[in-house]
Amino acid sequence: MGRSDPEEVQPPASVKPPDGGWGWIVLLGCFVITGFSYAFPKAVSVYFKELMHDFHVGYSDTAWISSIMLAMLYGTGPVSSIMVNQFGCRPVMLVGGLLASSGMILASFTTNIIELYLTAGMLTGLGMALNFQPSLIMLGTYFDKRRPLANGLAAAGSPVFLSALSPLGQVLLEKFGWRGGFLIMGGLLLNCCTCGAVMRPLEAGMKRKMERVQDKYEAKEMLPIGERAEEAISTIDGAKKSKKTKKQQQPRKGKKLLDFSIFSNRGFVIYSIAKFIMVLGLFVPPILLVNYAKDIGVPDTEAAFLLSVIGFIDIFARPSCGMLAGLKWMRPHVAYLFSFAMLFNGLTDICSARANTYTALVIFCVFFGISYGMVGALQFEVLMAIVGSQKFSSAIGLVLLIEAFAVLIGPPSAGRLVDAFKNYAIIFYLSGSEVVLSSLFLAMATYCCLNQRKKTPQPEKTPSVGGGSDTEEAESDAQEVEDHAGDNHHLSHSTNTAVVMDSDTMNHVAEDHSADGVEQPVGEGAVPVPDECNSGQTVERESF
């Protein structure tokens, strides 16, 4: 696996996102990857009761499995960003699918909880991280105008897979035990490799080919048919090759594998802090919900069905919220819509803290599914709107790393509180308060930041000498393309003028007119020059 062309990571500035076409296949792959990445850590909670019985551990010990899985999904974000910038999205996703599958397969042979942490937690979590982040990068590459809708549809993979994996996990647990269930789940994760294979990078190869054909066509149209036309075409091709060779020999500005300059963006800093606070409590209720339902006397099958209720509601909430965020009047205010979604989710946790019947838990799952779906559909759309597509690969890696610390703190701490107080109401109150706090912080900080920017005009940024950011590199490449086109245009006119000036007829006409003292244009875009001047000294009309 060698280093790929940087065009695989980010499309050239001249390539416009198609907003469709093969992008729908990429969207389908992102749908599956998102489903496995977010639903799998929650679906594994179905096996926690059996793991507690076999390994003689408590709630907090089993909760560490999901926490480590999510922590690896988030914490290895910078590693995934570096690998994507180095090798491209497709090979990274193929390797990630193999790692995720092998982690669950090895977990089926473990004999203690520590081995489960290393296999199902770390190895599977790393594999899903190497799939999740590149899929989002490719989705942002293929969609621009329809990006909010595409993000909403891709995020719907989480509830779809959650509603399917939870009952499936319960059936596998009853038929084959937790070891057989883990083995079959590992086989299902091999589908991530299929999704990685369809992540075809956008390329400008066809555009370059059409430009080359157009250059040859224009040369044949302007020049006389014969050997001189062929010589002119070969001269143009040779000049392009020499230009390309010269460009390759020049030292290329090093591209940053991880761009830390995004921390100078106040919007990104506000977003990162809000996400850290939110993740402390966001994943706690769905992870502990099944165990809570079983403790209050709900049968195992019906307890696992609660996650399916969340997933079913979430299926419709995410695309609907994505369509709402894509409206022209709503898209500039998408950060406030994200704040409302978090507020809704936190208040749902707080209001449902005293739910102690199956009906009350179902009602909680309905409202939690709506709010959780809104959060899932908007979180990455807000990040893309803040940093842009050029720096999104680095931004998402750093954000996921920040969230990893919150994931390691949240669910295990909640499990310890359950072991200590035997009271789930405290968990719902605490997690809901954290999510509400994050929503208020994001809304207030965004409002104050926007007001300050409106009052104080932003000075123009002077490009740094050794800058290696994606935006600067794109501008540099665009300038080189323009210079290249200018050189080819000059070469084409010079060759045309040289051929015309070389013909006997035009020389005769030029001599007659020079003898009469009358100046008339010779050829297109050229002025007669003395005989001692060579073709390289031809003066173009456009230069005046």
GUDOVO-651164 format. One record per residue (C-alpha): residue number from 0; x, y, z. Coordinates in pm, whole numbers. Layout:
REM residues N
- num; u; v; w
- NUM; X; Y; Z
...
END
This chain:
REM residues 544
- num; u; v; w
- 0; 0; 0; 0
- 1; 192; 298; -127
- 2; 124; 660; -104
- 3; -162; 773; -322
- 4; -213; 1091; -516
- 5; -321; 1380; -294
- 6; -619; 1420; -525
- 7; -764; 1110; -361
- 8; -781; 1292; -30
- 9; -922; 1625; -146
- 10; -1055; 1702; -495
- 11; -878; 1967; -698
- 12; -1017; 2315; -678
- 13; -1145; 2286; -1037
- 14; -1353; 1975; -964
- 15; -1703; 2066; -853
- 16; -1889; 1828; -617
- 17; -2142; 1643; -835
- 18; -2420; 1645; -570
- 19; -2537; 1312; -708
- 20; -2424; 1046; -954
- 21; -2175; 814; -788
- 22; -2223; 1026; -477
- 23; -2540; 831; -398
- 24; -2335; 509; -382
- 25; -2088; 687; -154
- 26; -2385; 799; 57
- 27; -2505; 439; 86
- 28; -2161; 328; 203
- 29; -2149; 613; 454
- 30; -2496; 507; 573
- 31; -2370; 156; 655
- 32; -2047; 279; 816
- 33; -2231; 530; 1036
- 34; -2475; 258; 1138
- 35; -2201; 24; 1254
- 36; -1994; 298; 1418
- 37; -2268; 444; 1639
- 38; -2509; 153; 1684
- 39; -2255; -118; 1759
- 40; -2134; 16; 2098
- 41; -2497; 43; 2213
- 42; -2605; -293; 2069
- 43; -2324; -469; 2254
- 44; -2496; -370; 2581
- 45; -2743; -656; 2519
- 46; -2465; -898; 2618
- 47; -2370; -718; 2941
- 48; -2584; -929; 3175
- 49; -2423; -1251; 3053
- 50; -2076; -1099; 3071
- 51; -2137; -989; 3430
- 52; -2245; -1341; 3517
- 53; -1955; -1520; 3343
- 54; -1674; -1285; 3449
- 55; -1819; -1188; 3791
- 56; -1796; -814; 3730
- 57; -2026; -514; 3788
- 58; -2206; -257; 3575
- 59; -1911; -22; 3553
- 60; -1678; -300; 3436
- 61; -1903; -401; 3146
- 62; -1980; -37; 3060
- 63; -1608; 6; 2992
- 64; -1647; -210; 2678
- 65; -1877; 40; 2509
- 66; -1676; 331; 2648
- 67; -1346; 200; 2511
- 68; -1511; 130; 2177
- 69; -1643; 486; 2156
- 70; -1316; 627; 2292
- 71; -1122; 453; 2016
- 72; -1375; 576; 1762
- 73; -1316; 932; 1879
- 74; -963; 926; 2023
- 75; -796; 788; 1712
- 76; -940; 1069; 1501
- 77; -602; 1241; 1449
- 78; -444; 908; 1351
- 79; -722; 855; 1099
- 80; -674; 1208; 964
- 81; -303; 1154; 913
- 82; -358; 819; 739
- 83; -626; 966; 513
- 84; -399; 1257; 415
- 85; -116; 1013; 353
- 86; -283; 721; 175
- 87; -635; 829; 79
- 88; -977; 725; 207
- 89; -1027; 392; 31
- 90; -722; 195; 155
- 91; -768; 326; 510
- 92; -1130; 207; 513
- 93; -1037; -138; 384
- 94; -784; -184; 663
- 95; -1035; -51; 916
- 96; -1297; -306; 813
- 97; -1053; -592; 864
- 98; -951; -463; 1208
- 99; -1311; -417; 1324
- 100; -1407; -766; 1218
- 101; -1099; -934; 1366
- 102; -1159; -757; 1699
- 103; -1504; -909; 1749
- 104; -1390; -1251; 1626
- 105; -1102; -1254; 1875
- 106; -1337; -1131; 2150
- 107; -1540; -1450; 2118
- 108; -1239; -1647; 2246
- 109; -1154; -1428; 2547
- 110; -1144; -1562; 2903
- 111; -1152; -1242; 3113
- 112; -1281; -886; 3097
- 113; -937; -737; 3026
- 114; -909; -935; 2705
- 115; -1252; -806; 2606
- 116; -1126; -451; 2658
- 117; -835; -516; 2422
- 118; -1028; -698; 2148
- 119; -1391; -583; 2137
- 120; -1302; -245; 2284
- 121; -971; -128; 2137
- 122; -928; -332; 1818
- 123; -1289; -309; 1701
- 124; -1306; 57; 1801
- 125; -992; 135; 1603
- 126; -1129; -43; 1298
- 127; -1455; 151; 1311
- 128; -1263; 478; 1353
- 129; -1065; 408; 1035
- 130; -1398; 363; 854
- 131; -1610; 636; 1008
- 132; -1398; 946; 953
- 133; -1294; 876; 589
- 134; -1658; 808; 497
- 135; -1759; 1152; 624
- 136; -1472; 1313; 431
- 137; -1583; 1142; 109
- 138; -1943; 1248; 172
- 139; -1834; 1611; 201
- 140; -1634; 1569; -120
- 141; -1929; 1449; -328
- 142; -2198; 1683; -189
- 143; -2215; 2061; -150
- 144; -2562; 2206; -207
- 145; -2730; 1887; -88
- 146; -2482; 1832; 194
- 147; -2728; 1884; 486
- 148; -2966; 1629; 334
- 149; -2678; 1390; 263
- 150; -2554; 1419; 621
- 151; -2905; 1354; 751
- 152; -2950; 1046; 534
- 153; -2607; 910; 626
- 154; -2672; 972; 996
- 155; -2994; 772; 966
- 156; -2774; 462; 943
- 157; -2724; 475; 1319
- 158; -3091; 429; 1416
- 159; -3156; 178; 1138
- 160; -2872; -43; 1254
- 161; -2957; 12; 1620
- 162; -3315; -104; 1567
- 163; -3184; -410; 1382
- 164; -2873; -502; 1581
- 165; -3037; -495; 1926
- 166; -3304; -760; 1853
- 167; -3052; -954; 1647
- 168; -2809; -951; 1939
- 169; -3079; -1079; 2174
- 170; -3165; -1363; 1933
- 171; -2797; -1454; 1891
- 172; -2753; -1445; 2268
- 173; -3040; -1691; 2321
- 174; -2935; -1922; 2036
- 175; -2556; -1923; 2051
- 176; -2457; -1742; 2372
- 177; -2247; -1430; 2387
- 178; -1945; -1599; 2227
- 179; -2139; -1710; 1921
- 180; -2303; -1369; 1903
- 181; -1967; -1192; 1902
- 182; -1840; -1427; 1628
- 183; -2137; -1357; 1401
- 184; -2116; -984; 1471
- 185; -1753; -995; 1360
- 186; -1861; -1146; 1030
- 187; -2115; -869; 981
- 188; -1845; -605; 1027
- 189; -1670; -734; 714
- 190; -1930; -535; 520
- 191; -1725; -228; 612
- 192; -1464; -344; 359
- 193; -1732; -344; 87
- 194; -1830; 9; 180
- 195; -1466; 119; 166
- 196; -1427; -28; -183
- 197; -1696; 200; -329
- 198; -1531; 520; -200
- 199; -1399; 627; -540
- 200; -1206; 957; -523
- 201; -1305; 1249; -741
- 202; -1042; 1302; -1012
- 203; -979; 1557; -1282
- 204; -837; 1300; -1522
- 205; -1122; 1329; -1770
- 206; -1095; 1707; -1761
- 207; -722; 1696; -1842
- 208; -784; 1453; -2128
- 209; -1049; 1679; -2281
- 210; -817; 1980; -2256
- 211; -540; 1790; -2438
- 212; -776; 1686; -2718
- 213; -903; 2044; -2745
- 214; -548; 2181; -2775
- 215; -471; 1944; -3063
- 216; -798; 2028; -3236
- 217; -732; 2403; -3214
- 218; -377; 2357; -3344
- 219; -498; 2163; -3650
- 220; -765; 2422; -3719
- 221; -523; 2717; -3705
- 222; -227; 2563; -3889
- 223; -193; 2436; -4248
- 224; -243; 2065; -4292
- 225; 85; 1884; -4329
- 226; 412; 1831; -4157
- 227; 415; 2177; -3993
- 228; 84; 2108; -3819
- 229; 221; 1787; -3676
- 230; 540; 1967; -3572
- 231; 340; 2239; -3396
- 232; 129; 1981; -3210
- 233; 441; 1794; -3099
- 234; 595; 2126; -2993
- 235; 290; 2203; -2775
- 236; 297; 1854; -2621
- 237; 669; 1882; -2558
- 238; 626; 2218; -2389
- 239; 355; 2077; -2163
- 240; 571; 1780; -2070
- 241; 869; 2003; -1994
- 242; 645; 2230; -1785
- 243; 518; 1927; -1591
- 244; 872; 1794; -1541
- 245; 990; 2134; -1421
- 246; 697; 2152; -1179
- 247; 781; 1807; -1042
- 248; 1146; 1901; -996
- 249; 1056; 2212; -798
- 250; 1036; 2155; -421
- 251; 666; 2112; -337
- 252; 532; 2283; -30
- 253; 478; 2020; 237
- 254; 115; 1950; 315
- 255; 32; 1936; 681
- 256; -86; 1593; 788
- 257; -277; 1754; 1075
- 258; -362; 2124; 1058
- 259; -365; 2276; 1408
- 260; -430; 2625; 1271
- 261; -804; 2561; 1298
- 262; -777; 2634; 1671
- 263; -745; 3000; 1572
- 264; -1107; 2976; 1456
- 265; -1323; 3086; 1751
- 266; -1622; 2900; 1616
- 267; -1426; 2575; 1616
- 268; -1311; 2626; 1975
- 269; -1668; 2695; 2090
- 270; -1793; 2388; 1906
- 271; -1524; 2164; 2058
- 272; -1599; 2274; 2415
- 273; -1973; 2228; 2366
- 274; -1925; 1880; 2218
- 275; -1701; 1776; 2508
- 276; -1966; 1872; 2764
- 277; -2244; 1712; 2559
- 278; -2069; 1375; 2512
- 279; -2027; 1343; 2890
- 280; -2398; 1266; 2916
- 281; -2527; 1197; 2565
- 282; -2445; 824; 2543
- 283; -2519; 730; 2905
- 284; -2899; 671; 2885
- 285; -2900; 438; 2580
- 286; -2604; 236; 2716
- 287; -2765; 173; 3056
- 288; -3127; 164; 2938
- 289; -3147; -213; 2876
- 290; -2997; -301; 3214
- 291; -3227; -52; 3387
- 292; -3535; -206; 3222
- 293; -3425; -556; 3324
- 294; -3371; -444; 3684
- 295; -3728; -312; 3717
- 296; -3872; -644; 3596
- 297; -3906; -595; 3219
- 298; -3849; -919; 3023
- 299; -3523; -942; 2833
- 300; -3681; -935; 2485
- 301; -3895; -630; 2564
- 302; -3599; -457; 2727
- 303; -3391; -500; 2411
- 304; -3688; -371; 2210
- 305; -3652; -30; 2380
- 306; -3338; 38; 2178
- 307; -3532; -55; 1866
- 308; -3792; 208; 1955
- 309; -3518; 471; 1978
- 310; -3376; 354; 1648
- 311; -3711; 350; 1467
- 312; -3793; 707; 1570
- 313; -3438; 814; 1495
- 314; -3471; 684; 1138
- 315; -3724; 954; 1053
- 316; -3580; 1225; 1277
- 317; -3239; 1246; 1111
- 318; -3339; 1289; 743
- 319; -3618; 1527; 844
- 320; -3378; 1740; 1045
- 321; -3128; 1730; 758
- 322; -3391; 1862; 518
- 323; -3482; 2135; 767
- 324; -3117; 2237; 803
- 325; -3082; 2254; 424
- 326; -3348; 2525; 384
- 327; -3210; 2861; 270
- 328; -3349; 3055; 566
- 329; -3232; 2792; 818
- 330; -2883; 2704; 691
- 331; -2715; 3026; 819
- 332; -2858; 2953; 1166
- 333; -2782; 2582; 1181
- 334; -2572; 2625; 1498
- 335; -2879; 2749; 1688
- 336; -3082; 2455; 1559
- 337; -2808; 2227; 1691
- 338; -2830; 2401; 2030
- 339; -3207; 2345; 2037
- 340; -3158; 1975; 1958
- 341; -2917; 1935; 2250
- 342; -3153; 2124; 2482
- 343; -3439; 1897; 2377
- 344; -3227; 1586; 2444
- 345; -3115; 1704; 2788
- 346; -3466; 1796; 2901
- 347; -3589; 1454; 2786
- 348; -3337; 1284; 3015
- 349; -3430; 1504; 3312
- 350; -3807; 1467; 3269
- 351; -3780; 1087; 3236
- 352; -3562; 1028; 3540
- 353; -3856; 885; 3740
- 354; -3983; 651; 3467
- 355; -4033; 312; 3636
- 356; -4282; 136; 3408
- 357; -4245; -11; 3062
- 358; -4494; 236; 2915
- 359; -4304; 530; 3062
- 360; -3978; 393; 2923
- 361; -4133; 361; 2576
- 362; -4248; 725; 2591
- 363; -3897; 825; 2697
- 364; -3751; 631; 2402
- 365; -3981; 812; 2157
- 366; -3874; 1161; 2267
- 367; -3513; 1055; 2312
- 368; -3511; 915; 1958
- 369; -3637; 1246; 1815
- 370; -3384; 1459; 2002
- 371; -3097; 1215; 1955
- 372; -3170; 1202; 1582
- 373; -3160; 1580; 1556
- 374; -2824; 1590; 1732
- 375; -2683; 1317; 1511
- 376; -2799; 1483; 1189
- 377; -2659; 1827; 1274
- 378; -2331; 1771; 1457
- 379; -2106; 1722; 1153
- 380; -2301; 1964; 934
- 381; -2226; 2238; 1188
- 382; -1858; 2143; 1189
- 383; -1839; 2152; 808
- 384; -2005; 2493; 808
- 385; -1750; 2626; 1060
- 386; -1420; 2503; 912
- 387; -1505; 2432; 546
- 388; -1432; 2123; 340
- 389; -1058; 2192; 297
- 390; -982; 2161; 669
- 391; -1259; 1920; 760
- 392; -1034; 1612; 773
- 393; -810; 1772; 1036
- 394; -1101; 1933; 1222
- 395; -1300; 1615; 1266
- 396; -992; 1426; 1384
- 397; -918; 1683; 1654
- 398; -1284; 1707; 1761
- 399; -1312; 1330; 1793
- 400; -995; 1326; 2004
- 401; -1145; 1583; 2240
- 402; -1468; 1384; 2262
- 403; -1276; 1065; 2341
- 404; -1186; 1195; 2687
- 405; -1552; 1269; 2756
- 406; -1653; 921; 2643
- 407; -1400; 764; 2879
- 408; -1540; 969; 3169
- 409; -1917; 955; 3107
- 410; -2049; 595; 3090
- 411; -1797; 438; 3334
- 412; -1869; 710; 3591
- 413; -2241; 649; 3548
- 414; -2186; 278; 3601
- 415; -1997; 343; 3924
- 416; -2279; 564; 4049
- 417; -2527; 284; 3980
- 418; -2310; 35; 4167
- 419; -2278; 275; 4462
- 420; -2636; 409; 4496
- 421; -2846; 151; 4309
- 422; -3047; 444; 4171
- 423; -3081; 518; 3799
- 424; -3261; 850; 3855
- 425; -2931; 1014; 3950
- 426; -2783; 905; 3619
- 427; -3065; 1056; 3416
- 428; -3052; 1384; 3610
- 429; -2676; 1413; 3575
- 430; -2652; 1323; 3206
- 431; -2945; 1548; 3117
- 432; -2792; 1843; 3302
- 433; -2464; 1802; 3112
- 434; -2638; 1804; 2774
- 435; -2849; 2110; 2870
- 436; -2536; 2293; 2983
- 437; -2364; 2224; 2651
- 438; -2662; 2356; 2455
- 439; -2676; 2680; 2654
- 440; -2301; 2730; 2618
- 441; -2307; 2678; 2240
- 442; -2601; 2913; 2186
- 443; -2470; 3194; 2409
- 444; -2109; 3169; 2291
- 445; -2213; 3163; 1926
- 446; -2440; 3465; 1972
- 447; -2170; 3668; 2149
- 448; -1905; 3566; 1896
- 449; -2124; 3666; 1602
- 450; -2207; 4002; 1757
- 451; -1840; 4078; 1816
- 452; -1753; 3989; 1457
- 453; -2027; 4217; 1325
- 454; -1902; 4513; 1529
- 455; -1530; 4458; 1460
- 456; -1431; 4419; 1092
- 457; -1194; 4131; 1035
- 458; -851; 4234; 894
- 459; -734; 4065; 581
- 460; -500; 3776; 648
- 461; -157; 3791; 489
- 462; -47; 3452; 361
- 463; 246; 3313; 555
- 464; 571; 3235; 386
- 465; 582; 2868; 473
- 466; 210; 2806; 490
- 467; 104; 2455; 407
- 468; -270; 2472; 465
- 469; -515; 2322; 218
- 470; -664; 2659; 119
- 471; -328; 2818; 42
- 472; -215; 2513; -150
- 473; -535; 2515; -355
- 474; -485; 2884; -440
- 475; -124; 2816; -538
- 476; -227; 2526; -760
- 477; -496; 2739; -924
- 478; -239; 3013; -1000
- 479; -4; 2754; -1151
- 480; -285; 2627; -1372
- 481; -352; 2982; -1494
- 482; 20; 3040; -1567
- 483; 33; 2707; -1748
- 484; -263; 2801; -1964
- 485; -103; 3138; -2041
- 486; 220; 2972; -2151
- 487; 34; 2734; -2379
- 488; -162; 3025; -2529
- 489; 160; 3219; -2598
- 490; 325; 2911; -2747
- 491; 29; 2845; -2975
- 492; 27; 3205; -3112
- 493; 405; 3210; -3152
- 494; 406; 2884; -3346
- 495; 119; 2999; -3564
- 496; 291; 3330; -3640
- 497; 622; 3159; -3710
- 498; 466; 2925; -3964
- 499; 281; 3209; -4135
- 500; 588; 3430; -4146
- 501; 788; 3143; -4293
- 502; 569; 3098; -4600
- 503; 690; 3256; -4926
- 504; 355; 3407; -5007
- 505; 328; 3602; -4685
- 506; 689; 3721; -4718
- 507; 609; 3849; -5066
- 508; 301; 4030; -4940
- 509; 496; 4175; -4649
- 510; 772; 4301; -4882
- 511; 522; 4460; -5123
- 512; 340; 4640; -4846
- 513; 662; 4750; -4678
- 514; 779; 4887; -5009
- 515; 455; 5085; -5052
- 516; 478; 5209; -4691
- 517; 140; 5064; -4602
- 518; 101; 4872; -4277
- 519; -147; 4587; -4280
- 520; -183; 4295; -4035
- 521; -35; 3964; -4128
- 522; -210; 3660; -3982
- 523; -420; 3673; -3670
- 524; -279; 3830; -3357
- 525; 65; 3920; -3512
- 526; 234; 4228; -3664
- 527; 502; 4210; -3942
- 528; 854; 4216; -3806
- 529; 1190; 4259; -3978
- 530; 1340; 3956; -4148
- 531; 1626; 3927; -3903
- 532; 1382; 3863; -3617
- 533; 1316; 3499; -3541
- 534; 982; 3346; -3449
- 535; 1058; 3377; -3080
- 536; 1061; 3759; -3116
- 537; 714; 3779; -3272
- 538; 506; 4053; -3115
- 539; 148; 3958; -3022
- 540; -144; 4193; -3075
- 541; -286; 4120; -2734
- 542; 26; 4261; -2566
- 543; -64; 4614; -2673
END
